[in-house]
Amino acid sequence: MPYKSLFPSIPIETQPFGQRLLDAFWKHSISNPSKKAMISAENPEHFVTYQNLYLHSLSVSAFLESKGFGHGDMAALVLPNSWEFVEIIVGAALRGGGISGASVLFTDFELERQFIDSKSKIVFCADNSLERVMKAAKNCKNIHTIVVLQVSDLELERQFIDSKSKIVFCADNSLERVMKAAKNCKNIHTIVVLQVSDRSLPYPELPFGIIPYTSVISNSSTIKSSFN
């Protein structure tokens, strides 16, 4: 039997996901510039502020723009739980694109299938997943850039790899272009997250899980209202 909530309905959002989050980062960075937005579970002394999230999200977006990443494009993420995930998903959303997250435990074959099925153009991966990502990407003609995030002490080969340093900072003229692009991204039904099932599991026929901008923002508003 269906039940009706006692709480008032959450209005459907009309603002694009990336811009909505960027505005929230900006608001919090102005009112609380040193407030911690995320902390490391292993070491609480390692954290990022809302100001960090704001600037880094813009930097990721500018980096993606330089790589020709635009509306409807997908970026694959092969990362452990980390604060960079937030910056990448917001940066991709500001360009009108989306992300498809893959498990760091996937084999190169499983990664290859996800890269192909999601039509990803760029891969953000942890350094300790690089070898499997490189093997998987060899057969994926859409992938033209692999960005490596340093999460361990491994020595990396830098050929064909963009280091993280290129997405932490960006020039002022890039910021203006990014903000203009963000304001022009008005399609709230664009895919922001593409969940891909593991095709090696017993149920390979399971469909993709497509999450549009409007669902993410509306669900976020629901969670936010719980804390008010």
Sine and cosine of phi, psi and omega as CSV:
sin_phi,cos_phi,sin_psi,cos_psi,sin_omega,cos_omega
0.00,0.00,0.76,-0.65,0.02,-1.00
-0.96,0.30,0.56,-0.83,0.03,-1.00
-0.87,-0.49,0.61,-0.80,0.04,-1.00
-0.99,-0.13,0.75,-0.66,-0.02,-1.00
-0.91,0.41,0.57,-0.82,0.05,-1.00
-0.98,0.20,-0.25,0.97,-0.04,-1.00
-1.00,0.02,0.43,-0.90,0.01,-1.00
-0.90,0.43,0.45,-0.90,-0.02,-1.00
-0.92,0.40,0.55,-0.83,0.08,-1.00
-1.00,0.05,0.83,-0.56,-0.01,-1.00
-0.90,0.44,0.58,-0.82,0.05,-1.00
-0.94,0.33,0.78,-0.63,-0.04,-1.00
-0.96,0.28,0.55,-0.84,0.05,-1.00
-0.88,-0.47,-0.12,0.99,0.00,-1.00
-1.00,-0.01,0.66,-0.75,0.01,-1.00
-0.84,0.54,0.53,-0.85,-0.08,-1.00
-0.84,0.55,-0.78,0.62,-0.06,-1.00
-0.87,0.50,-0.71,0.70,-0.02,-1.00
-0.92,0.39,-0.60,0.80,0.00,-1.00
-0.89,0.46,-0.72,0.70,0.00,-1.00
-0.93,0.36,-0.62,0.78,0.01,-1.00
-0.89,0.46,-0.66,0.75,0.04,-1.00
-0.88,0.48,-0.64,0.77,0.01,-1.00
-0.92,0.39,-0.66,0.75,0.05,-1.00
-0.87,0.50,-0.69,0.72,-0.02,-1.00
-0.90,0.45,-0.71,0.70,-0.02,-1.00
-0.86,0.51,-0.72,0.69,-0.02,-1.00
-0.95,0.31,-0.54,0.84,0.00,-1.00
-0.94,0.34,-0.46,0.89,0.04,-1.00
-0.98,0.19,-0.71,0.70,-0.05,-1.00
-0.97,0.23,-0.53,0.85,0.00,-1.00
-0.64,-0.77,0.97,0.26,-0.12,-0.99
-0.86,0.50,-0.46,0.89,-0.04,-1.00
-0.96,-0.28,0.13,0.99,-0.03,-1.00
-0.94,0.35,0.68,-0.73,-0.01,-1.00
-0.97,0.25,0.79,-0.62,0.06,-1.00
-1.00,-0.07,-0.61,0.80,0.03,-1.00
-0.58,-0.81,0.57,-0.82,0.05,-1.00
-0.79,-0.62,0.38,-0.92,0.04,-1.00
-0.99,0.17,0.73,-0.68,0.02,-1.00
-0.92,0.39,-0.55,0.84,-0.01,-1.00
-0.97,0.24,-0.59,0.81,-0.04,-1.00
-0.57,-0.82,0.98,-0.17,-0.03,-1.00
-0.86,0.51,-0.25,0.97,0.04,-1.00
-0.96,0.29,-0.28,0.96,0.07,-1.00
-1.00,-0.08,0.90,-0.44,-0.07,-1.00
-0.45,-0.89,0.22,-0.98,0.12,-0.99
-0.80,-0.59,0.55,-0.84,0.01,-1.00
-0.99,-0.10,0.15,-0.99,0.07,-1.00
-0.91,0.42,-0.52,0.85,0.07,-1.00
-0.90,0.43,-0.67,0.75,0.08,-1.00
-0.85,0.52,-0.73,0.68,-0.02,-1.00
-0.88,0.47,-0.65,0.76,0.00,-1.00
-0.89,0.45,-0.79,0.61,-0.06,-1.00
-0.93,0.38,-0.66,0.75,-0.03,-1.00
-0.93,0.37,-0.58,0.81,0.05,-1.00
-0.89,0.45,-0.66,0.75,0.07,-1.00
-0.90,0.44,-0.62,0.78,-0.01,-1.00
-0.91,0.41,-0.68,0.73,0.05,-1.00
-0.88,0.48,-0.68,0.73,0.00,-1.00
-0.89,0.46,-0.66,0.75,0.03,-1.00
-0.91,0.42,-0.63,0.77,0.05,-1.00
-0.88,0.47,-0.71,0.70,0.00,-1.00
-0.90,0.44,-0.61,0.79,0.05,-1.00
-0.87,0.49,-0.66,0.75,-0.01,-1.00
-0.91,0.42,-0.35,0.93,0.01,-1.00
-0.99,-0.12,0.14,0.99,0.03,-1.00
0.97,0.23,0.35,0.94,0.00,-1.00
-0.99,0.13,0.83,-0.56,-0.08,-1.00
-0.63,-0.78,-0.37,-0.93,-0.10,-1.00
-0.85,0.53,0.78,-0.62,0.04,-1.00
1.00,0.09,-0.12,0.99,0.02,-1.00
-0.98,0.21,0.40,-0.92,-0.03,-1.00
-0.85,-0.53,0.62,-0.78,0.11,-0.99
-0.88,-0.47,0.73,-0.68,0.03,-1.00
-1.00,-0.03,0.63,-0.78,0.02,-1.00
-0.87,-0.49,0.86,-0.51,0.08,-1.00
-0.89,-0.46,0.98,0.18,-0.16,-0.99
-0.70,-0.71,0.52,-0.86,0.18,-0.98
-0.97,0.26,0.02,-1.00,0.06,-1.00
-0.90,0.45,0.89,-0.46,-0.04,-1.00
-0.40,-0.91,0.38,-0.92,-0.03,-1.00
-0.94,0.34,-0.33,0.94,0.04,-1.00
-0.89,0.46,-0.45,0.89,-0.01,-1.00
-0.84,0.54,-0.68,0.73,-0.02,-1.00
-0.89,0.45,-0.71,0.70,-0.04,-1.00
-0.90,0.43,-0.60,0.80,-0.02,-1.00
-0.95,0.32,-0.68,0.73,-0.02,-1.00
-0.92,0.40,-0.61,0.79,0.05,-1.00
-0.94,0.34,-0.67,0.74,0.03,-1.00
-0.86,0.50,-0.66,0.75,0.03,-1.00
-0.92,0.39,-0.64,0.77,0.00,-1.00
-0.90,0.43,-0.58,0.81,0.03,-1.00
-0.90,0.43,-0.43,0.90,0.05,-1.00
-1.00,0.01,-0.02,1.00,-0.02,-1.00
0.99,0.11,0.23,0.97,-0.01,-1.00
-0.96,-0.28,-0.16,-0.99,-0.01,-1.00
-0.63,-0.78,0.01,-1.00,-0.01,-1.00
-0.79,-0.61,0.42,-0.91,0.09,-1.00
-0.77,-0.64,0.95,-0.31,-0.07,-1.00
-0.99,0.12,0.73,-0.68,0.03,-1.00
-0.88,-0.47,0.52,-0.86,0.01,-1.00
-0.94,0.33,0.62,-0.78,0.06,-1.00
-0.94,0.34,-0.16,0.99,0.02,-1.00
-1.00,-0.05,-0.09,1.00,0.00,-1.00
-0.89,0.45,0.55,-0.84,0.13,-0.99
-0.97,0.24,0.17,-0.98,0.03,-1.00
-0.89,0.45,-0.54,0.84,0.04,-1.00
-0.92,0.40,-0.70,0.72,0.01,-1.00
-0.90,0.43,-0.64,0.77,0.05,-1.00
-0.90,0.43,-0.67,0.74,0.01,-1.00
-0.85,0.52,-0.71,0.71,0.01,-1.00
-0.89,0.46,-0.65,0.76,-0.01,-1.00
-0.93,0.36,-0.66,0.75,0.02,-1.00
-0.87,0.50,-0.67,0.74,-0.03,-1.00
-0.95,0.32,-0.74,0.67,-0.05,-1.00
-0.90,0.44,-0.59,0.81,-0.02,-1.00
-1.00,0.08,-0.16,0.99,-0.03,-1.00
0.85,0.53,0.62,0.78,-0.01,-1.00
-0.92,0.39,0.62,-0.79,0.03,-1.00
-0.98,-0.22,-0.48,0.88,-0.05,-1.00
-0.76,-0.65,0.59,-0.81,0.05,-1.00
-0.85,-0.52,0.79,-0.62,0.17,-0.99
-0.97,-0.24,0.87,-0.50,-0.06,-1.00
-0.70,-0.72,0.38,-0.92,0.10,-0.99
-0.97,0.24,0.50,-0.87,-0.05,-1.00
-0.87,0.50,-0.56,0.83,-0.01,-1.00
-0.98,0.18,0.02,1.00,0.11,-0.99
-0.94,-0.33,0.01,1.00,-0.15,-0.99
-0.87,0.49,-0.69,0.73,-0.07,-1.00
-0.86,0.52,-0.72,0.70,0.02,-1.00
-0.93,0.37,-0.60,0.80,0.02,-1.00
-0.91,0.42,-0.67,0.74,0.01,-1.00
-0.90,0.44,-0.65,0.76,0.04,-1.00
-0.90,0.45,-0.68,0.73,-0.02,-1.00
-0.92,0.39,-0.62,0.78,-0.09,-1.00
-0.95,0.31,-0.32,0.95,-0.03,-1.00
-0.86,0.52,-0.52,0.85,-0.04,-1.00
-0.97,-0.24,0.25,0.97,-0.03,-1.00
-0.91,-0.42,0.99,-0.17,-0.11,-0.99
-0.93,0.37,-0.37,0.93,-0.02,-1.00
-0.97,0.26,-0.44,0.90,-0.08,-1.00
-0.98,0.22,0.84,-0.54,0.01,-1.00
-0.86,-0.51,-0.16,0.99,-0.03,-1.00
-0.58,-0.82,0.69,-0.72,0.12,-0.99
-0.85,-0.53,0.85,-0.53,0.01,-1.00
-0.96,-0.27,0.80,-0.60,-0.07,-1.00
-0.97,-0.26,0.78,-0.63,0.08,-1.00
-0.97,-0.24,0.79,-0.61,-0.06,-1.00
-0.98,0.22,0.93,-0.36,0.05,-1.00
-0.87,-0.50,-0.05,1.00,0.02,-1.00
-0.65,-0.76,-0.18,-0.98,-0.02,-1.00
-0.98,-0.22,0.37,0.93,-0.03,-1.00
-0.94,0.35,0.54,-0.84,0.13,-0.99
-1.00,0.04,0.80,-0.60,-0.12,-0.99
-0.94,-0.35,0.56,-0.83,0.20,-0.98
-0.98,0.22,0.76,-0.65,-0.10,-1.00
-1.00,-0.08,-0.05,1.00,-0.02,-1.00
-0.92,0.38,0.74,-0.68,0.01,-1.00
0.91,0.42,0.30,0.95,-0.04,-1.00
-0.83,-0.55,0.72,-0.69,0.13,-0.99
-1.00,-0.03,0.84,-0.55,-0.01,-1.00
-0.97,0.24,0.35,-0.94,-0.05,-1.00
-0.87,0.49,-0.44,0.90,-0.05,-1.00
-0.85,0.52,-0.41,0.91,-0.03,-1.00
-0.97,0.23,-0.23,0.97,-0.02,-1.00
-0.92,-0.40,0.03,1.00,0.03,-1.00
-0.99,0.11,-0.57,0.82,-0.02,-1.00
-0.84,-0.55,0.48,-0.88,0.08,-1.00
-0.53,-0.85,0.38,-0.92,-0.05,-1.00
-0.96,0.27,0.38,-0.92,-0.03,-1.00
-0.87,0.49,-0.61,0.79,-0.03,-1.00
-0.91,0.41,-0.42,0.91,0.07,-1.00
-0.94,0.33,-0.60,0.80,-0.01,-1.00
-0.86,0.51,-0.67,0.74,-0.02,-1.00
-0.89,0.45,-0.67,0.74,0.00,-1.00
-0.92,0.39,-0.64,0.77,-0.01,-1.00
-0.90,0.43,-0.71,0.70,-0.01,-1.00
-0.89,0.45,-0.62,0.79,0.03,-1.00
-0.91,0.42,-0.68,0.73,0.01,-1.00
-0.90,0.43,-0.62,0.78,-0.01,-1.00
-0.90,0.44,-0.65,0.76,-0.01,-1.00
-0.93,0.36,-0.43,0.90,-0.02,-1.00
-1.00,0.06,-0.14,0.99,-0.01,-1.00
-1.00,0.06,1.00,-0.02,-0.13,-0.99
-0.96,-0.27,-0.08,1.00,-0.07,-1.00
-0.99,0.12,0.99,-0.16,-0.08,-1.00
-0.98,0.22,-0.10,0.99,0.02,-1.00
-1.00,-0.09,0.05,1.00,0.05,-1.00
-0.92,0.40,0.58,-0.82,0.01,-1.00
-0.91,0.42,0.75,-0.66,0.09,-1.00
-0.93,-0.37,-0.50,0.87,0.06,-1.00
-0.70,-0.72,0.78,-0.63,0.04,-1.00
-0.89,-0.45,0.96,-0.29,0.00,-1.00
-1.00,0.02,0.80,-0.60,-0.04,-1.00
-0.91,-0.41,0.80,-0.61,0.02,-1.00
-0.96,0.28,0.45,-0.89,0.03,-1.00
-0.95,0.31,0.93,-0.36,-0.08,-1.00
-0.95,0.32,-0.11,0.99,0.03,-1.00
-1.00,0.01,-0.11,0.99,0.00,-1.00
-0.97,0.23,0.19,-0.98,-0.05,-1.00
-0.89,0.45,-0.22,0.97,-0.05,-1.00
-0.85,-0.53,0.91,0.41,-0.06,-1.00
-0.93,0.37,-0.22,0.97,-0.03,-1.00
-0.99,0.13,-0.04,1.00,0.01,-1.00
-0.85,0.52,0.70,-0.72,-0.04,-1.00
-0.96,0.27,0.24,-0.97,0.10,-0.99
-0.92,0.40,0.49,-0.87,0.12,-0.99
-0.98,-0.19,0.96,-0.29,-0.08,-1.00
-0.98,-0.19,0.83,-0.55,0.00,-1.00
-0.90,-0.44,0.93,-0.38,0.01,-1.00
-0.99,0.13,0.20,-0.98,-0.02,-1.00
-0.81,0.58,-0.71,0.70,-0.12,-0.99
-0.89,0.46,-0.57,0.82,0.01,-1.00
-0.93,0.37,-0.68,0.73,-0.02,-1.00
-0.89,0.46,-0.73,0.68,-0.04,-1.00
-0.92,0.39,-0.68,0.73,0.00,-1.00
-0.90,0.44,-0.67,0.75,0.03,-1.00
-0.92,0.39,-0.60,0.80,0.05,-1.00
-0.90,0.44,-0.64,0.77,0.03,-1.00
-0.90,0.43,-0.59,0.81,0.03,-1.00
-0.90,0.45,-0.71,0.71,0.02,-1.00
-0.90,0.44,-0.68,0.73,-0.01,-1.00
-0.86,0.50,-0.65,0.76,-0.04,-1.00
-0.90,0.44,-0.40,0.92,0.00,-1.00
-0.94,0.34,-0.37,0.93,-0.03,-1.00
-0.99,-0.12,-0.09,1.00,-0.02,-1.00
-1.00,0.09,0.00,0.00,0.00,0.00
